C-alpha cells in the first residue's frame, strides 16, 4: 500500500458501491471509514449480478479475492416464445454471480473497525479543506473527502442536489430467487447453463443461475435468479407499494412484504402471459419482490471535497447490466486519479475535476443506453 500522507475519506453507504470505493482507496494509501444507516447486515435486493470486467478489474486493483469460481457460467443466450419454443440462440459466454457473494467478499476484505453500521448521515459542513460529516447520533467525522455512495435514495445527494430525484419509468422489475433443486425438471433442463429470455407485448423476462445462499457453485446447490419487467401506471404502482402490513413503501417491496393477493395475481398473470418455463420460476418463488424502474442522472458529481458515486450519481436501467460495473469504474478511476495527483504533486481538487468529467460522460452514456433499451423493450414511447 502506497503512502497518501494520512489522507482520509468518509464514505456514506455500506452497500457494493461504498465497499468498492473503500477497498480501492485503501489500495492507494487512504484511510477510509464507511458509515451505513442500517444497523444490520444488508440484504440483497437484486439477487443476481452479471460479472462485468470493470468489477473484476476494480476488485483485483483493491486486492479483494473472490471464490473460485466467482459465479456460474452461461454459454448460450436463448429467447423463448409464449409456447416455450427457442426462437433465437446465440453463443455468448459470461459469468453471473450474486449480490451477496460480492458483498461478503468486499466486506471481509475491509477491517471491521472501519465499518460503522447504524449511523445515519444527516448533513456536512466545510472547514477549510476538510469536510465534517454529521450523523443523527451526534457523531462528527472529519475527512479530506466525503463520498456519497448511498444509492438511489442518497441522503448525500439530497443535501447537495435536492431537486434531483428518481423518476418512475413506467414499469417495474418483479424478481425472485429459487433454489436450484426446487425448479421442475422441464424448466431446469431448458434454463441450465443458459442466459434465457422471454419477450412479450410490453413485458419481458430473463433468468440465469447464480451461486447458492452459501456462495456454492456446486450443481444442485445454486439458485435461479429471475426478473420479469411489467408495465404499471403510477396509481397501480402506488397500490402495489402498499405492503402486506398496510405500510406504504416509498421505493420497493423487499422479500416478505408483498401482499398475498398481489403474489396470487402475479402468478395468474404468468399463466396468461408466459411459457411453461418462466411460469415455473414464478410459481416456485415463495416471496417475489419488486423494484420500480427509475431514471436519475445528477448534472454534477463533485462539490468541493464532497462527491457522489455509483447510483447516488446516476442510475442506469438494469437492461444494461451495468449498475455495479459503473460503481466499480467510478471507484477504481477515483483511486487512480488520487494516486496520480499524490505522485505528481497535483492538487486533490484538480484530480477530482478530471475524474468528474470522465465519470459524468460514462454515466450519461449508460443512462441513455438503458432508457433506449428499456423503452424499446417495453414498447414505451417517449
N, C-alpha and C positions, 0 to 999 in steps of 0.2 A: 504494500500500500504506500503510495507516494505521499509526501507531506503537503498539507494545504494550510500550514501555519495556524492551526486551530480554528479554521472557519467552521461555522455551524449552520445547519439547516433545520428548521422545524417544519415537519410535513403534517398537514391536516388530511386525514383519510388513511385508514388502515386496510383498504382492500388492495387489489392487484396493482393498481397504478401507484399508490403510495408506497407499497413494499418494494416495487421495482425501482422507484426513484431512490428510496433509501439505500438499496443494495448498490446501485450504480454510483451514487455519490460517495458512499463509503469506499468504493474501489479506487476513487481518486483522492482519498485522504480527508474527506469532510467528516465532521462529527454530525451525526443525524439522530433526531428523535422523531418518532411517529406517534401521532395522537389520533385516537379513534373514538367517536361518540359512543358506540355500542360498548356496554360493559362485558359482553360475551363474545365468544368466538363467532366470527362472521360466518353466515351460511351462504351456500351457493344459490344464486337466483337464476343463473343461466344454464347450469349443468355442463354443457359441452363447449369446448373451445377448439377451433382449428388452430393447430400449432404452426404459426407463420414464422418465416425466417427472422423477422425483426425481433420476435420474442426470444428465440434461441440465441441470437447474437447478443442481446442485452443480458440475458442470464449468463452466458459464457463470459462476457466482459466483467460481470459482477462476481463471478466465481460461485454462482448458485448451481448446485448439482441437482439434476432430475433423475428419477429412477430410470433404469434401462430395461425395457424400452420406456419412453416417456409418455406413451399413449397407445392407441390402437390404430393400426394402419388400414387404409382402404385403398383398393386398386382401381376399382371401377366407379364411375358415376352413372347411375341409371335414372331414367324418367319413366314412371308408370302412368298409365291412363286410368280412367274410372273403373275399368274392367280388370285391372291388375296386369295388363299386358305391358311388356317393356317396349316403349316406343322409340327410345333412344338410349344408346350405350356409348360411353366414352372412356378411354383409358386415361385416368387422372389420379396417379398415386398421391396420397397425402396422409398426414398423421393427425388424428383427433385425440385430444386429451380432455381432462376435466378441470373446471374452475377450482375445485377443492384440491386437486393434486398440485396445481401451480401455487395456490395459496399456502399450502403446508410447506412446500419446498422453500418458498421465499421467506416465510415466517421463521422457519427453522434455521435459515442462514443468517438471521439477524440476532444480535444479543438481546435477550429478553428484557434486560433493564432499560433498553431504549425504545420499547414498545409500550405505549400507555393507553390502556383501554378505559372506557367510561369517562373520557374527558371531552366535553362539548365545547368547541371553539365558538366564540361569540363576536370577537372583533379583534382589531390590532391597532397599534399606534406606531408612529415613526419617531425614532430618537437618533438623530444624526444619520449614520449609515446603517443603523440597526433597526430591525422591526421587533416589536414586542407583542407576542400573541397573548390574547386574553381569553380565559376559559370560564365557563359557567361556575366552576368550583371555586373561583377566585385565584386560580393559578396564573402566573405570568411567566412567559418563556421568551428570553431574548435570543435573537439569532441574526446571522448575516443574510439569510434568505428565509422567507415564509412561502411555503409551497402549498397551494390548494390542489390536492389530488383527491377530493372528496366527492367525485362522481356527478351524476346528472343533477342532483338536488344540492349542489355545492353551497355550503354556507359561506365559504370564502368568496365565491363568485357573487353571492347575494350582497356582500359588503362592497365589492369592487364595481359590479355591474348589475345593480338591482333590476334594471329593465330587461336584461337578457334571461329569458325563462324558456323552459321546454315547450314546444308547440306540438300538440297532438296531430299525428299524420293521417288519421282516419282509419287506422286498423291496429290490431293487437297481435301479439305472439302468445298463443297458448303453448305451454311447454309441459313436458313430462319426462320422468326417468323410470325405466322398467328394468328390473333385474333380468339378466340375460336368460336365465332358466325359466322365467315366468311368461315368456312370449311363446305363443303357439308355434309348433314346428313349421307350418307352412309359411308363416311370416318371417321367422328367423332364417329359414333357408333362402328366402328371397333377398333379405337385407344384409346378411353376413358378408363382411369384407367389402361392403359397398357403401358409398355415399348416395343415398336414394332420395328421389323427389317424386311428388305427385302434384301437378298443377291443375287447377280448375278455373271456372269463371269467377274471377275476383277472390280466389283463395289459393293458398299454396302450402304444401307440407314438405318436410325433409326429415331424414333420420340417419343416424350413424352410431356406431359403438364407441363407448368411452370406458376408461378404467372403472373398476368397481369402487364400492364405498371405502375400501382399504387400499386403493390405488392399484389393485391387482389387475393385470392384463392377461391372466390365465383364462383360456376359453371356459365358459360356464360361470365365471366369477365377475364378468364385466356388466355394464349397463347399456341399455338402449337409450339414447337421447333423441327426443323428437320435438319438433316445432311445427305449429300449424298457424299460419297467418290468416286472420279473418277480419273482414271489414265490419265496423260498428259505428253508428252515429255517436255524437257526443252524449246524447241522452242515454243511449244504450250502454255506453261505456260507464257513465256515472252509476247506472243501475248495477252493472257487473261489479263495480268497485265497492259496493256495499257488501261487507263480508258476512260470514255466517253468524257473527255475533251482533250484527246490526251496526257495525262501525263503518263509517265512510272512509275508505282508504284514499289517499291523495295520489298515489303513484302506481302501485302494483298490488297483486294478490299473491303473497308467498304461499308455499305449500301448507295445506291445512286450513286455509282461510276462505276458500271458495265455497259459496253456498251449494248445498246438495242439489237443489233444483237446477242450478247453472251447470253443474257437472253432468247431471242427467240430460240436460238439453244439449250439451256438447257431444255426448255420446249419440244422442238421437241424430244430430246433425252429421256426425261421422258416418252413420249408416246410410244417410241420404246422399252424401257428397263424396265419399271416399271409397276406394277399392278395399278389398279384404285385408291387405297387408297393413295399411295405415289405420284401418278400423281396429285391428287387433292391438296396435300400440295404444290407442286411446282407451280401449276397453280394459287393457291390462294396467292402466295407471290409476292407482288409488286416489292420489291427490294432485291432479293437474294444477298448474299455477299460470298466472297471466301477467304480461307486461305490455302496456300500451307502447306503440312505436312512436317516438318523438323525434323532432328535429331541433337542433340547437347548435349555434356557432357564435362564439364570442368574437368581437372585432379586434380584441386586444388580449394578449396573454401576459405581458409584463407591465407591472405598475410599480416602478421604483424597485424596491427589493422584495416585493410580493409578486407571485406569479401563479398562473393557472396551468394545469397539465391534465392530460387524459380527457375523460368525459366531462370534467369540470369546465374544459375549454371548448370542446366541440364533440358532438355525438354522431358518429356515422351509423346509419341504419344497419341492422345485423346482416343484411344480404351481402355486405362487403366482407364479412368475417374479419373485420379489421379493428374493432374497438380495443382489444387487448394489445394488438400489434401497434396501434397508434400510440397508446400509452407507453409501450416499451420503447418505441422510437423517440418519443418526447424525452423520456428519462435518459436513455443512452446518449442522445445528442446533447442534452443538458450537461451531463457529466463530462463529455468530451470538450464542450465549449469552455467549461470552467477550468478544466485541466490545462487546456491550451492557454487560457488567459493567465493562469498561475505561472506557467513555464515561460511565457513571453513577457511578462510584466504588464500585460494589458489589464484594464480595469474589469471588475465583475460586471459593471453596468454595460460596458461595450459588448462584452460576451453575451449578455442576456439579450440585447437588442438584435444581434446577429442571429441568435438562436430563435428568437421570436419570429423574425422574418421568414425563416425556413419552415418553422413548425406551423405558422398560420397558413402558409401555402399548402402544406401537407393536409392540414385539417380541411381546408376549402375543397381540395380535390376529392378527399374521401367522403365528405358530406354530400357533395354534388353527385358523386357516383352512386351513393346509397339512395338518394332521392330519386335519381333516374331509374335505377334498378327496381326499387320498391314500387314506384308509381306505375311502371310498365307491367310489373308482375301482378299487381293488384287491380289493374285497369282503373287507375285514378288519374283524372285529368287535372292538370294544374296550369 
